[in-house]
């Protein structure tokens, strides 16, 4: 199994609060976030592919000394989005995959929940977050995604998207074909998740969700998100004493 971490973006929303570094390299208890993530993924037996772009050298520096990491560089990171970054890693997409945004802090419990779910594709979500958040889904009784969006009306929201998904090898031929079609049609500013959503839009393939309500996670969009991670890690460390 492989894990693809998307770490090419600039992170404009948090840029004014941090020095000019990729969000994924921000320190968490003295360790870069992406280094912590790669360690958890490798512990689960995965080969890690890191898609770089903005400040590529900082990402590589954060992962210095770690073995079995493949880098895929998106030279157009400043004018594209995560779909393009994933496209540059297409040659590595030949096994069951975890695809995730590299600015997501997740626990081992969340990774386990995603891996244990037998369905595919399946996206990690949190049903406790519908009032505020970044990206929302409306799901059916079985977790199938029916509607999605940043601006999804609150009365339709079932959950917030965590920023991680599992795509099994059997689905990859269709996934890669659709990704190629989107790139060729100049959808360079799309998120990688739009590949999955396109199957929902056209009712070609069910896209499922697995709930991680009660397990801590955060995607660093704003400085408040980063502070929440720092507080969680500090509290967890104290509780173990």
C-alpha angles and dihedrals in degrees: 000000000000135000123210115201115196107215104151101101128105097221099223096181094062098031096100091056100050136044118265097287133118113267091237091064096056111125120256110191089335096314128097111253093235092051090054091048094049090049091054092047093047090048086059089055100259131143108227127223116189119200108209136186122133111060091351091177091060092055092049090047090053089054097041113144095018114123134223098026121142119202125210115188124211105203090187095056092127094060102030139057137226094293090066092045091053090048089060087058094050094113089060093054099097103111141043106304143210106199116191145160108253093224091067119108109207137169129234087251091061093049090049092051091052094047095046094053106101095206127092137237092026128166126203113242140172117224092192091069116072104115097063133010145097110269129014141195135203107213137191123238091274095050096260113150113245102165134009142179150116090256098042107148111257093238089061098046119112099168149337123260114245099206100250133096141173122225117182123220093248091064096045099090090059092040094051093045091053092045090053091049091052093049092048090051089057097250089147094141093057124109117246089244089067087077089064094041090055089065089053092048092054094038090236099127136011114241111204136201135217118207120230096178109156094028118102120247138146137185112212105235097132135021089254088064091054092049090051090056092049091051092048094050092047092049092047091050092050093048090056094057 
